């Protein structure tokens, strides 16, 4: 589970069926209004749920270089970096669930006040007073989790920084 900075992706490349104008969709929304003809639109994916993907920008050469660099890290066998051979390199599709929402909650408690004063005889006394406190908290929450068994890959959630600016419908 991750809290994020509140930045939503803007999905571009969608067209209004009414006027043909380009419309932009804020991630997590499926209702919008065309900025050209002002027709209200309901956006749905092929299977009823909007689906996005991050286009791969990794090539085989760069992948090998990153893996070899990782092999040379201090907690690996020294021979691994020079002795490892790649027999096959392939891209794997890993589906993830992603949910964006607002979390609203309340915190109840007491603020404790200590007051020290002297009585007529010069003795010090401390009085403790509790003041009830109620605070509302509203935060954006972004949750993501693997949508299948990914244990062999060691990935359980997506780093949101890798998604930034790369979502495509």
Residue frames as a rotation matrix with the C-alpha (Angstrom) as fourth column:
UNK 1
0.577 0.817 0.000 0.00
0.817 -0.577 0.000 0.00
0.000 0.000 -1.000 0.00
UNK 2
-0.586 -0.802 0.119 1.26
0.808 -0.589 0.011 3.41
0.061 0.102 0.993 -0.86
UNK 3
0.523 0.572 -0.632 0.28
0.488 -0.809 -0.328 6.95
-0.698 -0.137 -0.702 -0.16
UNK 4
-0.131 -0.552 0.824 1.08
0.986 -0.163 0.048 9.24
0.108 0.818 0.565 -3.04
UNK 5
-0.823 -0.362 -0.438 1.60
0.437 -0.896 -0.081 12.92
-0.363 -0.258 0.895 -3.54
UNK 6
0.016 0.936 -0.352 -1.83
0.235 -0.346 -0.908 13.43
-0.972 -0.068 -0.225 -5.09
UNK 7
-0.461 -0.211 -0.862 -0.74
-0.729 -0.463 0.503 13.64
-0.506 0.861 0.060 -8.73
UNK 8
0.399 0.639 0.657 -3.11
0.028 0.708 -0.706 11.94
-0.917 0.300 0.264 -11.15
UNK 9
-0.725 -0.555 0.407 -2.09
0.382 0.167 0.909 10.80
-0.573 0.815 0.091 -14.57
UNK 10
0.087 0.707 -0.701 -3.78
-0.599 -0.525 -0.604 12.50
-0.796 0.473 0.378 -17.52
UNK 11
-0.232 -0.073 0.970 -4.74
0.522 0.832 0.188 10.01
-0.821 0.549 -0.155 -20.22
UNK 12
-0.139 0.098 -0.985 -4.41
-0.639 -0.769 0.014 11.52
-0.756 0.632 0.169 -23.70
UNK 13
-0.930 -0.283 -0.234 -5.30
-0.347 0.467 0.813 10.23
-0.120 0.838 -0.533 -27.15
UNK 14
-0.481 0.842 0.245 -9.04
0.681 0.534 -0.501 9.69
-0.553 -0.074 -0.830 -26.65
UNK 15
-0.970 0.176 0.170 -11.50
0.009 -0.667 0.745 11.19
0.245 0.724 0.645 -29.14
UNK 16
-0.502 0.865 -0.019 -15.00
-0.398 -0.250 -0.883 12.54
-0.768 -0.435 0.470 -28.63
UNK 17
-0.634 0.307 0.710 -17.51
0.656 0.700 0.283 10.46
-0.410 0.645 -0.645 -30.65
UNK 18
0.415 0.873 -0.255 -19.71
0.623 -0.477 -0.620 13.55
-0.663 0.098 -0.742 -31.07
UNK 19
0.904 -0.066 -0.423 -17.27
-0.264 -0.864 -0.429 16.05
-0.337 0.499 -0.798 -32.63
UNK 20
0.755 -0.656 0.002 -14.00
0.475 0.545 -0.691 14.13
0.452 0.523 0.722 -33.03
UNK 21
0.492 -0.568 0.660 -12.14
-0.593 -0.773 -0.224 16.47
0.638 -0.281 -0.717 -30.68
UNK 22
-0.281 -0.686 -0.671 -9.36
0.225 0.632 -0.741 15.19
0.933 -0.360 -0.023 -28.46
UNK 23
0.696 0.507 0.508 -10.39
-0.414 -0.294 0.861 14.71
0.586 -0.810 0.005 -24.84
UNK 24
-0.514 -0.857 -0.046 -8.23
-0.359 0.264 -0.895 14.11
0.779 -0.443 -0.443 -21.80
UNK 25
0.621 0.707 -0.339 -9.21
-0.052 0.468 0.882 11.79
0.782 -0.530 0.328 -18.99
UNK 26
-0.054 -0.585 0.809 -7.94
-0.941 -0.242 -0.238 12.08
0.335 -0.774 -0.537 -15.43
UNK 27
-0.642 -0.286 -0.711 -6.82
-0.141 0.956 -0.257 8.70
0.753 -0.065 -0.654 -14.11
UNK 28
-0.928 0.328 -0.179 -9.51
0.300 0.370 -0.879 7.07
-0.222 -0.869 -0.442 -11.99
UNK 29
-0.308 0.851 -0.426 -12.38
-0.521 -0.526 -0.672 8.89
-0.796 0.015 0.605 -13.71
UNK 30
-0.744 0.101 0.660 -14.68
0.557 0.641 0.529 7.41
-0.369 0.761 -0.533 -16.31
UNK 31
0.455 0.867 0.204 -17.07
0.876 -0.394 -0.279 10.36
-0.162 0.306 -0.938 -16.77
UNK 32
-0.588 -0.638 -0.498 -16.03
0.487 -0.770 0.411 13.57
-0.646 -0.001 0.763 -18.49
UNK 33
0.647 0.737 -0.194 -17.34
0.315 -0.491 -0.813 16.39
-0.694 0.465 -0.549 -20.68
UNK 34
0.105 -0.576 0.811 -15.89
0.992 0.005 -0.125 17.17
0.068 0.817 0.572 -24.11
UNK 35
-0.273 -0.303 -0.913 -14.24
0.499 -0.856 0.135 20.59
-0.823 -0.419 0.385 -24.00
UNK 36
-0.993 -0.116 0.005 -15.31
0.058 -0.459 0.887 21.30
-0.101 0.881 0.462 -27.61
UNK 37
-0.517 0.856 -0.018 -18.97
-0.092 -0.035 0.995 20.24
0.851 0.516 0.097 -27.90
UNK 38
-0.630 0.154 0.761 -19.65
-0.767 -0.276 -0.579 19.84
0.121 -0.949 0.292 -24.14
UNK 39
0.371 0.719 -0.588 -21.30
-0.535 0.682 0.498 16.44
0.759 0.130 0.638 -24.60
UNK 40
0.235 -0.281 0.930 -21.08
-0.904 0.289 0.316 14.28
-0.357 -0.915 -0.186 -21.45
UNK 41
0.164 -0.297 -0.941 -19.12
-0.643 0.691 -0.330 11.06
0.748 0.659 -0.077 -22.04
UNK 42
0.702 -0.028 0.712 -18.83
-0.548 0.617 0.565 7.73
-0.456 -0.786 0.418 -20.25
UNK 43
0.041 -0.797 -0.602 -15.49
-0.920 0.205 -0.333 6.08
0.389 0.568 -0.725 -20.96
UNK 44
0.689 0.168 0.705 -15.29
-0.474 0.840 0.263 2.30
-0.548 -0.515 0.659 -20.81
UNK 45
-0.484 -0.871 -0.088 -12.63
-0.724 0.342 0.598 -0.21
-0.491 0.353 -0.796 -21.75
UNK 46
-0.550 0.221 -0.806 -13.23
-0.607 0.557 0.567 -3.24
0.574 0.801 -0.171 -23.95
UNK 47
-0.486 0.321 -0.813 -14.36
0.485 0.873 0.055 -5.25
0.727 -0.367 -0.580 -20.94
UNK 48
0.540 0.842 0.011 -16.16
0.508 -0.335 0.794 -2.48
0.672 -0.423 -0.608 -19.07
UNK 49
0.744 -0.381 -0.548 -13.24
0.429 -0.357 0.830 -1.39
-0.512 -0.853 -0.102 -16.92
UNK 50
0.858 -0.501 -0.111 -10.73
-0.456 -0.644 -0.614 1.18
0.236 0.578 -0.781 -18.06
UNK 51
0.737 -0.668 0.100 -7.39
0.549 0.679 0.488 -0.55
-0.394 -0.305 0.867 -18.48
UNK 52
0.803 -0.564 -0.190 -4.01
-0.595 -0.760 -0.262 1.15
0.004 0.323 -0.946 -18.81
UNK 53
0.745 -0.667 0.007 -0.51
0.662 0.741 0.107 -0.06
-0.076 -0.076 0.994 -19.46
UNK 54
0.537 -0.702 -0.468 2.98
-0.413 -0.702 0.579 1.33
-0.735 -0.118 -0.668 -19.29
UNK 55
0.954 -0.202 -0.221 4.75
-0.149 0.319 -0.936 0.95
0.260 0.926 0.274 -22.62
UNK 56
0.636 -0.771 -0.014 8.13
0.587 0.472 0.658 -0.75
-0.501 -0.427 0.753 -22.32
UNK 57
0.889 -0.438 -0.132 11.15
-0.443 -0.751 -0.489 1.45
0.115 0.493 -0.862 -22.99
UNK 58
0.240 -0.803 0.546 13.70
-0.575 0.336 0.746 -1.25
-0.782 -0.493 -0.381 -22.21
UNK 59
0.586 -0.117 -0.802 15.79
-0.708 0.408 -0.577 -2.99
0.395 0.905 0.156 -24.86
UNK 60
0.918 -0.169 -0.359 17.73
0.238 0.958 0.159 -6.24
0.317 -0.231 0.920 -24.56
UNK 61
0.016 -0.992 0.128 21.19
0.458 -0.106 -0.883 -4.61
0.889 0.072 0.452 -24.41
UNK 62
-0.244 -0.049 0.968 20.24
-0.614 -0.765 -0.194 -2.23
0.750 -0.642 0.157 -21.60
UNK 63
0.775 0.602 0.192 18.55
-0.550 0.493 0.674 -5.07
0.311 -0.628 0.713 -19.72
UNK 64
0.634 -0.621 -0.462 21.73
0.543 0.782 -0.305 -7.17
0.551 -0.057 0.833 -19.81
UNK 65
-0.313 -0.798 0.515 23.83
0.153 -0.578 -0.802 -4.21
0.937 -0.172 0.303 -18.62
UNK 66
0.086 0.430 0.899 21.51
-0.831 -0.466 0.303 -3.52
0.549 -0.773 0.318 -15.67
UNK 67
0.950 0.280 -0.140 21.45
-0.181 0.857 0.483 -7.21
0.255 -0.433 0.865 -14.71
UNK 68
0.300 -0.920 -0.251 25.27
0.604 0.387 -0.696 -7.50
0.738 0.057 0.672 -14.93
UNK 69
-0.355 -0.372 0.857 25.60
-0.325 -0.811 -0.487 -4.39
0.876 -0.452 0.167 -12.76
UNK 70
0.506 0.631 0.589 23.22
-0.801 0.089 0.592 -5.93
0.321 -0.771 0.550 -10.22
UNK 71
0.833 -0.252 -0.493 25.24
0.259 0.964 -0.056 -9.17
0.489 -0.081 0.868 -10.30
UNK 72
-0.110 -0.989 0.095 28.31
0.448 -0.135 -0.884 -7.16
0.887 -0.054 0.458 -9.24
UNK 73
0.476 0.334 0.814 26.72
-0.509 -0.650 0.564 -5.79
0.718 -0.682 -0.139 -6.05
UNK 74
-0.350 -0.787 0.508 28.52
-0.843 0.028 -0.538 -6.45
0.409 -0.616 -0.673 -2.76
UNK 75
-0.092 0.368 0.925 26.14
-0.794 0.533 -0.291 -9.14
-0.600 -0.762 0.243 -1.51
UNK 76
0.903 0.364 -0.227 26.56
-0.422 0.655 -0.627 -11.43
-0.080 0.662 0.745 -4.56
UNK 77
0.521 -0.732 0.440 29.21
0.532 0.681 0.504 -13.97
-0.668 -0.029 0.744 -5.49
UNK 78
0.038 -0.605 -0.795 32.15
-0.349 -0.754 0.557 -12.15
-0.936 0.256 -0.240 -7.16
UNK 79
-0.839 -0.413 0.354 32.20
0.117 0.498 0.859 -14.60
-0.531 0.763 -0.369 -10.07
UNK 80
0.010 0.959 0.284 28.56
0.675 0.203 -0.709 -13.95
-0.738 0.199 -0.645 -10.90
UNK 81
0.480 0.191 -0.856 29.18
-0.273 -0.895 -0.352 -10.69
-0.834 0.403 -0.378 -12.79
UNK 82
-0.266 -0.688 -0.675 31.81
-0.892 -0.090 0.442 -12.17
-0.365 0.720 -0.590 -15.11
UNK 83
-0.942 -0.234 0.241 30.62
-0.172 0.952 0.252 -15.77
-0.288 0.196 -0.937 -15.26
UNK 84
-0.140 0.973 0.184 26.88
0.059 0.194 -0.979 -15.36
-0.988 -0.126 -0.085 -15.76
UNK 85
-0.995 -0.071 0.068 25.49
0.068 0.013 0.998 -16.16
-0.072 0.997 -0.008 -19.19
UNK 86
-0.267 0.946 -0.184 22.09
-0.634 -0.316 -0.706 -15.12
-0.726 -0.072 0.684 -20.48
UNK 87
-0.829 0.036 0.558 20.26
0.346 0.817 0.461 -17.89
-0.440 0.575 -0.690 -22.29
UNK 88
-0.261 0.805 0.532 16.99
0.821 -0.105 0.561 -16.03
0.508 0.584 -0.634 -22.77
UNK 89
-0.890 0.094 -0.446 15.70
0.185 -0.819 -0.543 -12.52
-0.417 -0.566 0.712 -22.10
UNK 90
-0.498 0.787 0.363 12.00
0.610 0.021 0.792 -11.77
0.616 0.616 -0.490 -22.42
UNK 91
-0.792 0.339 0.508 9.49
-0.495 -0.844 -0.208 -9.17
0.358 -0.416 0.836 -21.31
UNK 92
-0.719 0.563 -0.408 6.82
0.665 0.727 -0.168 -10.36
0.202 -0.393 -0.897 -18.88
UNK 93
-0.311 0.725 0.614 3.34
-0.245 -0.686 0.685 -8.84
0.918 0.063 0.391 -18.58
UNK 94
-0.775 0.078 -0.627 2.41
0.607 0.367 -0.705 -8.48
0.174 -0.927 -0.332 -14.91
UNK 95
-0.049 0.829 0.556 -1.15
0.262 -0.527 0.809 -7.25
0.964 0.185 -0.191 -14.32
UNK 96
-0.884 -0.208 -0.417 -1.75
0.459 -0.226 -0.859 -5.07
0.085 -0.952 0.296 -11.27
UNK 97
0.330 0.944 -0.025 -4.85
0.884 -0.300 0.359 -3.66
0.331 -0.141 -0.933 -9.61
UNK 98
-0.848 -0.524 0.082 -4.69
0.469 -0.814 -0.341 0.08
0.246 -0.251 0.936 -9.01
UNK 99
0.270 0.954 -0.131 -7.20
0.890 -0.195 0.412 2.03
0.368 -0.227 -0.902 -6.97
UNK 100
-0.824 -0.446 0.350 -7.29
0.313 -0.873 -0.375 5.76
0.473 -0.200 0.858 -6.29
UNK 101
0.244 0.963 -0.116 -9.54
0.676 -0.083 0.732 7.27
0.695 -0.257 -0.671 -3.67
UNK 102
-0.185 -0.182 0.966 -10.01
-0.505 -0.825 -0.253 9.72
0.843 -0.535 0.061 -0.87
UNK 103
-0.236 0.063 -0.970 -9.60
0.725 0.676 -0.133 8.44
0.647 -0.734 -0.206 2.67
UNK 104
-0.067 0.309 0.949 -11.53
-0.458 -0.854 0.246 10.32
0.887 -0.418 0.198 5.30
UNK 105
0.031 0.053 -0.998 -11.19
0.706 0.705 0.059 9.67
0.707 -0.707 -0.016 9.00
UNK 106
0.600 0.196 0.776 -11.38
-0.361 -0.799 0.481 11.23
0.714 -0.569 -0.409 12.39
UNK 107
-0.410 -0.719 -0.561 -8.97
0.438 0.385 -0.813 11.23
0.800 -0.579 0.157 15.28
UNK 108
0.673 0.630 0.388 -10.42
-0.135 -0.411 0.902 11.58
0.727 -0.659 -0.192 18.74
UNK 109
-0.094 -0.719 -0.689 -8.38
0.766 0.389 -0.511 12.19
0.636 -0.576 0.514 21.82
UNK 110
0.872 0.299 -0.387 -7.52
0.487 -0.609 0.626 14.58
-0.049 -0.735 -0.676 24.59
UNK 111
0.099 -0.823 0.559 -5.10
0.153 -0.542 -0.826 17.44
0.983 0.168 0.072 24.74
UNK 112
0.484 0.016 -0.875 -3.59
0.849 0.234 0.474 17.45
0.213 -0.972 0.099 28.21
UNK 113
0.293 -0.324 0.900 -2.85
-0.119 -0.946 -0.302 20.76
0.949 -0.019 -0.316 29.91
UNK 114
0.118 -0.337 -0.934 -0.66
0.947 0.323 0.004 20.93
0.300 -0.885 0.357 33.03
UNK 115
0.393 0.039 0.919 -0.94
-0.073 -0.995 0.073 24.04
0.917 -0.096 -0.388 35.16
UNK 116
-0.155 -0.536 -0.830 1.39
0.882 0.302 -0.360 24.65
0.444 -0.788 0.426 38.08
UNK 117
0.232 0.249 0.940 0.56
-0.144 -0.947 0.286 27.17
0.962 -0.201 -0.184 40.79
UNK 118
-0.825 -0.510 -0.242 1.38
0.213 0.115 -0.970 27.98
0.523 -0.852 0.014 44.44
UNK 119
0.289 0.910 -0.299 -1.13
0.706 0.009 0.708 27.96
0.646 -0.415 -0.640 47.23
UNK 120
0.800 0.133 0.584 -1.28
-0.192 -0.867 0.460 30.44
0.568 -0.481 -0.668 50.15
UNK 121
0.853 -0.481 0.202 1.37
-0.088 0.250 0.964 28.47
-0.514 -0.840 0.171 52.08
UNK 122
0.164 -0.834 -0.526 3.85
-0.905 -0.339 0.256 28.50
-0.392 0.434 -0.811 49.17
UNK 123
-0.244 -0.205 0.948 3.35
-0.001 0.977 0.211 24.83
-0.970 0.051 -0.239 48.22
UNK 124
-0.680 -0.052 -0.732 3.49
-0.716 -0.170 0.677 23.96
-0.160 0.984 0.078 44.50
UNK 125
-0.066 0.715 0.696 0.47
-0.002 0.698 -0.717 22.19
-0.998 -0.049 -0.044 43.00
UNK 126
-0.918 -0.169 -0.358 0.02
-0.359 -0.027 0.933 20.87
-0.167 0.985 -0.036 39.48
UNK 127
0.038 0.978 0.207 -3.44
-0.315 0.209 -0.926 20.59
-0.948 -0.030 0.316 38.01
UNK 128
-0.939 -0.275 0.206 -4.03
0.075 0.423 0.903 18.41
-0.336 0.863 -0.376 34.98
UNK 129
0.012 0.953 -0.303 -6.90
-0.411 -0.271 -0.870 19.28
-0.912 0.135 0.388 32.68
UNK 130
-0.655 -0.151 0.741 -8.05
0.515 0.628 0.583 17.28
-0.553 0.763 -0.334 29.64
UNK 131
-0.187 0.568 -0.801 -9.50
-0.625 -0.698 -0.349 19.08
-0.758 0.436 0.486 26.64
UNK 132
0.251 0.325 0.912 -11.37
0.403 0.821 -0.403 16.86
-0.880 0.469 0.075 24.15
UNK 133
-0.365 -0.443 -0.819 -9.96
-0.621 -0.539 0.569 17.10
-0.693 0.716 -0.078 20.62
UNK 134
0.392 0.484 0.782 -11.50
0.394 0.680 -0.619 15.95
-0.831 0.551 0.076 17.35
UNK 135
-0.303 -0.560 -0.771 -9.60
-0.570 -0.542 0.617 16.19
-0.764 0.627 -0.155 14.06
UNK 136
0.810 0.515 0.280 -10.73
-0.036 0.520 -0.853 15.24
-0.585 0.681 0.440 10.58
UNK 137
-0.366 -0.928 -0.073 -8.15
-0.285 0.037 0.958 13.85
-0.886 0.371 -0.277 8.18
UNK 138
0.834 0.545 0.085 -8.66
-0.053 0.233 -0.971 13.73
-0.549 0.805 0.223 4.42
UNK 139
-0.226 -0.951 -0.210 -5.92
-0.544 -0.055 0.837 12.27
-0.808 0.304 -0.505 2.24
UNK 140
0.505 0.254 -0.825 -5.63
-0.847 0.329 -0.417 10.85
0.166 0.909 0.381 -1.22
UNK 141
0.076 -0.406 0.911 -4.82
-0.479 0.786 0.390 7.15
-0.874 -0.466 -0.135 -1.20
UNK 142
0.315 -0.051 -0.948 -3.31
-0.905 0.284 -0.316 5.15
0.285 0.957 0.044 -4.04
UNK 143
0.169 -0.157 0.973 -3.27
-0.520 0.824 0.223 1.38
-0.837 -0.544 0.058 -3.65
UNK 144
0.323 -0.035 -0.946 -1.81
-0.882 0.351 -0.314 -1.18
0.343 0.936 0.082 -6.01
UNK 145
-0.003 -0.259 0.966 -1.35
-0.584 0.784 0.209 -4.91
-0.811 -0.564 -0.154 -5.76
UNK 146
-0.882 -0.364 -0.299 -0.45
-0.457 0.512 0.727 -7.72
-0.111 0.778 -0.618 -8.14
UNK 147
0.090 0.988 -0.122 -3.52
-0.976 0.063 -0.206 -9.20
-0.196 0.138 0.971 -9.86
UNK 148
0.771 0.085 -0.632 -1.98
-0.275 0.938 -0.210 -12.66
0.575 0.336 0.746 -10.17
UNK 149
0.849 -0.528 -0.011 0.68
0.290 0.450 0.845 -14.83
-0.441 -0.721 0.535 -8.56
UNK 150
0.772 -0.623 0.122 3.96
-0.241 -0.465 -0.852 -12.98
0.588 0.629 -0.509 -9.13
UNK 151
0.875 -0.399 0.274 6.00
-0.220 0.177 0.959 -14.74
-0.431 -0.900 0.067 -6.44
UNK 152
0.504 -0.726 0.467 8.58
0.807 0.589 0.044 -15.99
-0.307 0.355 0.883 -8.95
UNK 153
0.246 -0.382 0.891 9.32
0.587 -0.673 -0.450 -12.36
0.771 0.634 0.059 -9.93
UNK 154
-0.385 -0.419 -0.822 9.49
0.923 -0.170 -0.345 -10.97
0.005 -0.892 0.452 -6.40
UNK 155
-0.907 0.156 0.392 7.17
-0.063 -0.969 0.238 -8.05
0.417 0.191 0.888 -7.16
UNK 156
-0.513 0.769 -0.381 4.16
0.839 0.356 -0.411 -7.27
-0.181 -0.531 -0.828 -5.00
UNK 157
0.544 0.702 -0.459 3.40
0.544 -0.712 -0.445 -3.63
-0.639 -0.008 -0.769 -5.79
UNK 158
0.351 -0.351 0.868 4.20
0.829 -0.314 -0.463 -1.03
0.435 0.882 0.181 -8.41
UNK 159
-0.443 -0.521 -0.730 6.49
0.698 -0.711 0.084 1.87
-0.563 -0.472 0.679 -7.69
UNK 160
0.567 0.821 -0.061 4.26
0.616 -0.472 -0.631 4.80
-0.547 0.320 -0.773 -8.67
UNK 161
0.151 -0.570 -0.807 7.25
-0.348 -0.795 0.496 6.80
-0.925 0.206 -0.319 -9.93
UNK 162
-0.799 -0.474 0.371 7.62
0.119 0.479 0.870 4.39
-0.590 0.739 -0.326 -12.85
UNK 163
-0.072 0.877 0.475 4.04
0.935 0.225 -0.274 5.05
-0.347 0.425 -0.836 -13.91
UNK 164
0.173 0.205 -0.963 4.31
0.231 -0.959 -0.163 8.83
-0.958 -0.194 -0.213 -14.00
UNK 165
0.020 -0.085 -0.996 3.68
-0.726 -0.686 0.044 10.17
-0.687 0.723 -0.076 -17.48
UNK 166
-0.830 -0.491 -0.266 3.65
-0.540 0.587 0.603 6.72
-0.140 0.644 -0.752 -19.06
UNK 167
-0.409 0.733 0.543 0.04
0.140 0.638 -0.757 5.47
-0.902 -0.234 -0.363 -18.82
UNK 168
-0.804 0.242 -0.544 -1.69
-0.592 -0.236 0.771 4.65
0.058 0.941 0.333 -22.09
UNK 169
0.101 0.916 0.389 -5.25
-0.803 0.306 -0.511 3.34
-0.587 -0.261 0.767 -22.57
